[in-house]
């Protein structure tokens, strides 16, 4: 295969396999969904409403994303389906989340093998195909992008779209020109974009990784709970951490995705209600952080107690209004004992660099210093509002998984060096595991359950 050349110098090529390789940056499926939401949110599209649905098309379960944003012409959709093209700029104070020109490709190909994009901008209508199945079928060595362009007023195709039309009708879910126009008509108004993803990723047992049935107004991550037998006769004692809903519920995740929402999200026919931490926290306290390594204004941090669920706590870390890390626990919250339990902090870290998948920050001295400062501030807040009084401090639940009839448990409390143990405040049985609530005390205790 001859390489394209620039002034007789070979140009780099991009293998068709890169679509799959690139998608591996998203280990968590909702992180991939967020990439498509960001595309509608960013100022170049500036959608006011995004509809996320699950639709059956020709026997295939599909994820659909339909917005009422500005839409795209043929040149813009070509760049969107290509890699590394991003000319997003801040418009009227609206800072874009997208930066690398890669989010749509990594996100859509993580969710499924094939995606088709329908878009219109008031003058033209376009259809573009990004499909691993298509590339496999034609044995493509490089990524090929069939794109059709219509005149929006006359609804007629441009002459150069014939080969692309044949490819799309043969290798997508839509077999006629009329079916393609029908999907364009599904975009209400004169402009907007509709993305359809099919051949959704499946788990090792052949199921899609999403659960569409448990809640008809939500999309949940399918989790197989497997009870594996214990390999040791020793008692296993672990701190049970209540998993935040945003880890398994797309509705819950969307409700905290943006610090200040600019776009309405409709998930499976029902509006997503934004969770405003400023209204759900108690004992709210304002702090600031002034990074020594930057000449910027002080960064505001909000702390408060999670009044609804004390087991969900940590730092909500945003970047350019977008959530990057949720319930990230700092040093004092990771240690044994109750210090920092129930405390939530909210900070927008625009000075840090995000990782490629926008689910973490780059490891750097700036990030490390930020986390150390947050640790100190959480501890200060905790001492102010809880101190050492067990009546003010939330309990921490200990999950005890039995392997013997008799259990002897020891746990060191904060500041103790003599194996001091908590007093049992309540106990209940939930077969096959037992849950015990503890609060702090100064003397050791032997549990015989």
C-alpha positions as CSV (number, residue, x, y, z in Angstrom):
1,X,0.0,0.0,0.0
2,X,1.6,3.2,-1.2
3,X,1.7,6.0,1.4
4,X,0.4,9.5,0.7
5,X,3.2,11.9,0.3
6,X,3.8,15.6,1.0
7,X,6.6,17.1,-1.1
8,X,7.9,13.6,-1.8
9,X,8.0,12.8,2.0
10,X,5.8,9.9,3.2
11,X,2.9,10.9,5.4
12,X,1.8,9.0,8.5
13,X,-1.0,6.5,8.2
14,X,-3.8,5.4,10.6
15,X,-4.7,1.8,10.7
16,X,-8.4,0.7,10.7
17,X,-7.6,-1.2,13.9
18,X,-7.0,2.1,15.7
19,X,-10.8,2.6,16.2
20,X,-10.8,-0.4,18.6
21,X,-7.4,0.4,20.1
22,X,-8.3,4.0,20.8
23,X,-11.6,3.1,22.5
24,X,-9.7,1.2,25.3
25,X,-9.0,4.5,27.0
26,X,-12.5,4.2,28.4
27,X,-12.6,1.5,31.0
28,X,-15.9,2.8,32.4
29,X,-18.8,2.9,29.9
30,X,-20.4,6.1,31.3
31,X,-17.1,7.9,30.7
32,X,-17.6,7.1,27.0
33,X,-21.2,8.3,27.2
34,X,-20.0,11.6,28.7
35,X,-17.8,12.2,25.6
36,X,-20.9,12.3,23.4
37,X,-22.8,14.5,25.9
38,X,-19.8,16.9,25.9
39,X,-19.9,17.2,22.2
40,X,-23.5,18.5,22.4
41,X,-22.7,20.7,25.4
42,X,-19.6,22.5,23.9
43,X,-20.0,26.0,22.6
44,X,-19.4,25.1,18.9
45,X,-22.6,23.0,19.0
46,X,-24.3,24.8,21.9
47,X,-27.3,22.5,22.2
48,X,-30.0,23.5,24.7
49,X,-31.5,20.0,24.8
50,X,-30.1,16.5,24.4
51,X,-32.2,13.4,24.2
52,X,-30.6,10.0,25.1
53,X,-32.7,7.0,24.2
54,X,-32.6,3.2,23.6
55,X,-34.2,2.4,20.3
56,X,-34.7,-0.9,18.4
57,X,-33.7,-0.5,14.7
58,X,-33.9,-3.5,12.4
59,X,-33.7,-5.9,15.3
60,X,-30.6,-4.1,16.8
61,X,-30.7,-2.4,20.2
62,X,-29.3,1.0,19.6
63,X,-28.2,4.0,21.7
64,X,-29.3,7.3,20.3
65,X,-28.2,10.9,21.1
66,X,-30.2,13.7,19.5
67,X,-29.5,17.4,20.1
68,X,-30.8,20.7,18.9
69,X,-27.4,22.3,18.5
70,X,-25.9,24.1,15.5
71,X,-25.4,21.0,13.3
72,X,-22.5,20.5,10.9
73,X,-21.6,20.8,7.2
74,X,-19.7,18.2,5.3
75,X,-16.3,19.6,6.2
76,X,-17.1,19.8,9.9
77,X,-18.5,16.2,10.1
78,X,-15.4,15.0,8.2
79,X,-13.2,16.5,10.9
80,X,-15.4,15.2,13.7
81,X,-15.1,11.6,12.3
82,X,-11.3,12.1,11.8
83,X,-8.7,12.4,14.6
84,X,-7.0,15.3,16.2
85,X,-9.1,18.1,14.6
86,X,-10.3,20.5,17.3
87,X,-10.8,24.2,16.9
88,X,-13.2,24.7,19.8
89,X,-13.0,28.1,21.5
90,X,-14.6,29.8,24.5
91,X,-17.8,31.7,23.4
92,X,-19.5,34.2,25.7
93,X,-17.8,32.6,28.7
94,X,-18.8,29.1,27.7
95,X,-15.6,27.1,28.0
96,X,-15.4,23.9,25.9
97,X,-14.7,20.6,27.5
98,X,-13.3,19.0,24.3
99,X,-9.6,19.6,23.6
100,X,-7.9,16.8,21.7
101,X,-10.4,16.1,18.8
102,X,-10.7,12.5,19.9
103,X,-13.8,12.3,22.2
104,X,-16.4,11.2,19.7
105,X,-14.3,8.4,18.3
106,X,-13.1,7.0,21.6
107,X,-16.5,7.3,23.2
108,X,-18.7,5.9,20.4
109,X,-16.4,3.0,19.5
110,X,-16.2,2.1,23.2
111,X,-20.0,1.8,23.4
112,X,-20.4,-0.1,20.2
113,X,-18.7,-1.3,17.0
114,X,-20.7,1.0,14.7
115,X,-22.0,4.6,14.7
116,X,-23.8,6.7,12.2
117,X,-24.2,10.5,12.4
118,X,-27.1,12.5,11.0
119,X,-26.7,16.3,11.1
120,X,-28.2,19.5,9.6
121,X,-27.3,23.1,9.9
122,X,-30.0,25.0,8.1
123,X,-28.3,24.8,4.7
124,X,-27.0,21.3,4.3
125,X,-27.8,17.9,5.7
126,X,-25.1,15.2,6.1
127,X,-24.8,11.6,7.0
128,X,-21.5,10.1,8.1
129,X,-20.5,6.5,9.0
130,X,-17.9,5.4,11.5
131,X,-18.0,1.6,11.5
132,X,-15.6,-1.1,12.5
133,X,-17.9,-3.7,10.8
134,X,-17.7,-1.8,7.5
135,X,-13.9,-1.6,7.6
136,X,-13.7,-5.3,8.5
137,X,-16.1,-6.2,5.6
138,X,-14.1,-4.3,3.0
139,X,-10.8,-5.4,4.5
140,X,-9.7,-1.7,4.8
141,X,-6.1,-1.0,5.8
142,X,-6.9,2.6,6.8
143,X,-10.0,4.3,8.2
144,X,-12.6,5.1,5.5
145,X,-15.4,7.5,6.1
146,X,-18.5,7.4,3.9
147,X,-20.2,10.8,4.0
148,X,-23.4,11.9,2.2
149,X,-24.3,15.5,1.7
150,X,-27.9,16.8,0.9
151,X,-29.2,20.2,0.1
152,X,-31.5,20.8,3.1
153,X,-34.1,22.8,1.0
154,X,-34.3,20.5,-2.0
155,X,-33.4,17.3,-0.1
156,X,-31.2,16.2,-3.1
157,X,-27.8,14.6,-2.8
158,X,-24.7,16.1,-4.2
159,X,-23.2,14.1,-7.1
160,X,-20.0,13.1,-5.2
161,X,-22.1,11.2,-2.6
162,X,-23.0,8.2,-4.7
163,X,-20.2,5.9,-3.6
164,X,-20.7,6.9,0.0
165,X,-24.4,6.3,-0.3
166,X,-23.9,2.8,-1.6
167,X,-21.5,2.0,1.3
168,X,-23.9,3.4,3.9
169,X,-26.9,1.5,2.5
170,X,-24.9,-1.7,2.4
171,X,-23.1,-1.6,5.7
172,X,-25.5,0.3,8.1
173,X,-28.9,-0.2,9.5
174,X,-30.5,1.9,6.8
175,X,-31.0,0.4,3.3
176,X,-32.7,3.2,1.4
177,X,-32.4,6.9,0.8
178,X,-35.8,7.4,2.3
179,X,-34.7,5.7,5.6
180,X,-31.8,8.1,5.8
181,X,-34.0,11.1,5.2
182,X,-36.4,9.8,7.9
183,X,-33.6,9.9,10.5
184,X,-32.7,13.4,9.4
185,X,-36.3,14.4,10.0
186,X,-36.1,12.9,13.5
187,X,-34.0,16.0,14.3
188,X,-36.7,18.5,15.0
189,X,-36.1,22.0,13.8
190,X,-33.7,23.4,11.2
191,X,-30.5,22.3,12.9
192,X,-29.2,19.6,15.2
193,X,-27.4,16.2,15.2
194,X,-28.4,12.7,15.8
195,X,-26.0,9.8,16.6
196,X,-27.0,6.2,16.5
197,X,-24.7,3.5,17.9
198,X,-25.3,-0.2,17.4
199,X,-23.5,-3.6,17.8
200,X,-23.3,-2.5,21.5
201,X,-20.4,-3.9,23.5
202,X,-21.1,-7.2,25.3
203,X,-19.8,-8.9,28.4
204,X,-18.1,-12.2,28.5
205,X,-21.4,-14.0,28.7
206,X,-22.9,-12.4,25.6
207,X,-25.0,-9.7,27.3
208,X,-24.8,-6.0,26.6
209,X,-23.0,-4.2,29.5
210,X,-26.0,-2.0,30.0
211,X,-29.3,-3.0,31.8
212,X,-32.2,-1.3,29.9
213,X,-34.9,-3.2,31.7
214,X,-34.5,-2.5,35.5
215,X,-35.6,1.1,35.1
216,X,-37.4,2.3,31.9
217,X,-36.3,5.9,32.5
218,X,-32.6,5.0,33.2
219,X,-29.6,3.2,31.7
220,X,-27.8,1.1,34.3
221,X,-24.5,-0.8,34.1
222,X,-25.1,-4.5,34.2
223,X,-23.2,-6.0,37.1
224,X,-22.9,-9.8,37.6
225,X,-22.6,-10.5,41.3
226,X,-20.6,-13.7,41.7
227,X,-20.3,-15.4,45.1
228,X,-16.9,-17.1,45.1
229,X,-16.0,-19.5,47.9
230,X,-13.5,-18.4,50.4
231,X,-10.0,-19.8,49.9
232,X,-9.0,-19.3,53.5
233,X,-10.4,-20.2,56.9
234,X,-9.5,-16.8,58.3
235,X,-12.3,-14.3,59.0
236,X,-12.4,-11.6,56.4
237,X,-13.3,-8.1,57.8
238,X,-13.6,-5.2,55.3
239,X,-15.1,-1.7,55.5
240,X,-18.1,-1.7,53.3
241,X,-18.3,1.4,51.1
242,X,-21.7,2.3,49.8
243,X,-21.2,2.6,46.0
244,X,-22.4,6.0,44.7
245,X,-25.4,5.7,42.4
246,X,-23.5,7.7,39.7
247,X,-21.2,4.6,39.2
248,X,-24.1,2.4,38.0
249,X,-26.9,4.8,37.0
250,X,-26.6,7.1,34.0
251,X,-29.4,9.3,35.3
252,X,-27.5,9.8,38.6
253,X,-24.2,10.4,36.7
254,X,-25.8,13.0,34.4
255,X,-27.3,14.8,37.4
256,X,-23.8,15.7,38.7
257,X,-21.9,15.8,35.3
258,X,-21.8,19.6,35.1
259,X,-21.2,22.0,38.0
260,X,-23.4,24.6,36.3
261,X,-25.6,23.0,33.6
262,X,-26.2,24.8,30.4
263,X,-28.1,22.0,28.6
264,X,-31.2,20.0,29.4
265,X,-30.7,16.3,29.3
266,X,-33.7,14.0,28.6
267,X,-32.9,10.4,29.4
268,X,-35.4,7.9,28.0
269,X,-38.2,10.4,28.0
270,X,-37.6,11.9,31.4
271,X,-35.7,15.0,32.3
272,X,-32.5,14.7,34.4
273,X,-32.8,16.8,37.5
274,X,-29.5,18.4,38.4
275,X,-28.2,17.6,41.8
276,X,-27.1,20.9,43.4
277,X,-24.7,20.0,46.3
278,X,-25.1,23.5,47.7
279,X,-28.7,22.7,48.5
280,X,-28.3,19.1,49.6
281,X,-25.3,19.5,52.1
282,X,-25.6,20.6,55.7
283,X,-23.0,22.7,57.7
284,X,-21.7,24.3,54.5
285,X,-18.4,26.0,54.8
286,X,-16.4,28.0,52.2
287,X,-12.7,27.6,51.9
288,X,-10.1,28.8,49.3
289,X,-7.0,27.3,47.8
290,X,-4.1,29.4,46.4
291,X,-1.7,27.2,44.4
292,X,1.9,28.5,45.0
293,X,2.8,27.3,41.5
294,X,0.3,29.6,39.7
295,X,-0.4,33.3,39.6
296,X,-4.1,33.0,39.7
297,X,-6.9,34.0,42.1
298,X,-7.8,31.9,45.0
299,X,-9.9,28.9,44.1
300,X,-13.1,28.4,46.0
301,X,-13.9,25.1,47.7
302,X,-17.2,24.2,49.3
303,X,-17.4,21.7,52.1
304,X,-20.4,20.2,53.7
305,X,-21.9,17.1,55.2
306,X,-23.8,14.7,53.0
307,X,-27.1,14.8,54.8
308,X,-28.8,12.3,52.6
309,X,-26.2,9.5,52.7
310,X,-23.3,9.7,55.0
311,X,-21.6,6.7,53.4
312,X,-21.1,8.6,50.2
313,X,-18.3,11.2,50.7
314,X,-15.2,12.6,49.2
315,X,-14.2,15.4,46.8
316,X,-16.2,16.2,43.7
317,X,-13.4,17.4,41.3
318,X,-14.5,19.4,38.2
319,X,-12.6,20.8,35.3
320,X,-14.1,23.5,33.1
321,X,-17.5,22.8,34.6
322,X,-17.3,19.1,33.8
323,X,-17.0,16.4,36.5
324,X,-13.7,14.5,36.3
325,X,-13.5,12.6,39.6
326,X,-16.5,11.9,41.9
327,X,-16.3,11.2,45.6
328,X,-12.5,11.1,45.5
329,X,-11.3,10.5,49.1
330,X,-8.3,12.3,50.4
331,X,-5.8,11.0,52.9
332,X,-7.7,11.4,56.2
333,X,-10.8,9.8,54.7
334,X,-8.9,6.7,53.6
335,X,-7.6,5.9,57.0
336,X,-9.2,3.6,59.5
337,X,-11.6,5.4,61.8
338,X,-14.4,7.9,61.2
339,X,-12.3,11.0,60.3
340,X,-13.8,12.8,57.3
341,X,-16.7,10.3,56.9
342,X,-19.7,12.1,55.3
343,X,-17.8,15.2,54.3
344,X,-18.1,16.3,50.6
345,X,-16.0,18.9,49.0
346,X,-16.6,20.6,45.6
347,X,-13.7,22.2,43.7
348,X,-13.2,23.3,40.1
349,X,-9.5,22.6,39.1
350,X,-9.1,24.3,35.8
351,X,-5.4,24.7,36.4
352,X,-4.8,20.9,36.3
353,X,-4.5,18.8,33.1
354,X,-7.1,16.1,32.6
355,X,-6.2,12.6,31.4
356,X,-7.0,11.4,27.9
357,X,-10.4,9.9,28.9
358,X,-11.4,12.9,31.1
359,X,-11.9,10.6,34.1
360,X,-8.8,11.5,35.9
361,X,-6.1,14.2,36.2
362,X,-2.6,13.8,35.0
363,X,-0.2,12.7,37.7
364,X,1.8,15.8,38.5
365,X,3.2,17.8,41.4
366,X,0.3,20.3,41.0
367,X,-2.2,17.5,41.4
368,X,-0.3,16.1,44.4
369,X,-0.2,19.5,46.1
370,X,-3.9,20.0,45.5
371,X,-4.8,16.7,47.1
372,X,-2.6,17.4,50.1
373,X,-4.2,20.8,50.6
374,X,-7.7,19.2,50.3
375,X,-6.7,16.7,52.9
376,X,-5.8,19.4,55.4
377,X,-9.0,21.3,54.7
378,X,-11.2,18.2,55.1
379,X,-9.5,17.5,58.5
380,X,-10.0,21.1,59.6
381,X,-13.6,21.0,58.6
382,X,-14.1,17.7,60.4
383,X,-12.5,18.9,63.6
384,X,-14.7,22.1,63.5
385,X,-18.0,20.3,63.0
386,X,-17.4,16.9,64.6
387,X,-14.4,17.1,66.8
388,X,-14.1,14.0,69.0
389,X,-17.7,13.8,69.9
390,X,-19.2,10.5,68.9
391,X,-22.7,12.1,68.9
392,X,-21.7,14.4,66.1
393,X,-19.8,11.9,64.1
394,X,-21.4,9.6,61.6
395,X,-21.1,5.8,62.2
396,X,-19.0,3.7,59.8
397,X,-20.4,0.4,58.8
398,X,-18.1,-2.7,59.1
399,X,-18.9,-5.6,56.9
400,X,-17.9,-8.9,58.5
401,X,-17.9,-11.9,56.2
402,X,-18.0,-15.1,58.3
403,X,-15.9,-18.2,57.8
404,X,-16.2,-19.3,61.4
405,X,-19.1,-19.4,63.8
406,X,-17.1,-17.4,66.2
407,X,-15.6,-14.1,65.1
408,X,-12.9,-12.2,67.0
409,X,-12.4,-8.7,65.6
410,X,-10.0,-6.0,66.5
411,X,-9.8,-2.5,65.0
412,X,-7.6,0.4,66.0
413,X,-9.3,3.7,66.5
414,X,-8.0,7.1,65.5
415,X,-5.1,8.1,67.7
416,X,-5.0,4.8,69.6
417,X,-1.9,2.7,69.8
418,X,-3.3,-0.1,72.0
419,X,-5.8,-1.8,69.7
420,X,-8.7,0.3,71.0
421,X,-12.0,-0.9,69.6
422,X,-15.3,0.8,68.9
423,X,-18.4,0.2,70.9
424,X,-21.2,-1.6,69.1
425,X,-24.1,0.8,68.8
426,X,-26.4,-1.6,66.9
427,X,-26.2,-5.0,65.2
428,X,-28.4,-6.8,62.7
429,X,-28.1,-10.0,60.7
430,X,-28.4,-10.1,56.9
431,X,-27.5,-13.6,55.8
432,X,-25.1,-14.7,54.6
433,X,-23.2,-11.6,55.8
434,X,-23.4,-9.6,59.0
435,X,-23.3,-5.8,59.4
436,X,-22.2,-4.0,62.6
437,X,-22.4,-0.3,63.3
438,X,-19.5,1.2,65.3
439,X,-18.8,4.5,67.0
440,X,-15.5,5.4,68.7
441,X,-14.4,4.5,72.2
442,X,-11.2,4.4,74.2
443,X,-11.1,0.8,75.4
444,X,-10.6,-2.4,73.6
445,X,-13.5,-4.7,72.9
446,X,-13.7,-8.4,71.9
447,X,-16.6,-9.3,69.6
448,X,-18.1,-12.7,70.0
449,X,-20.9,-12.9,67.4
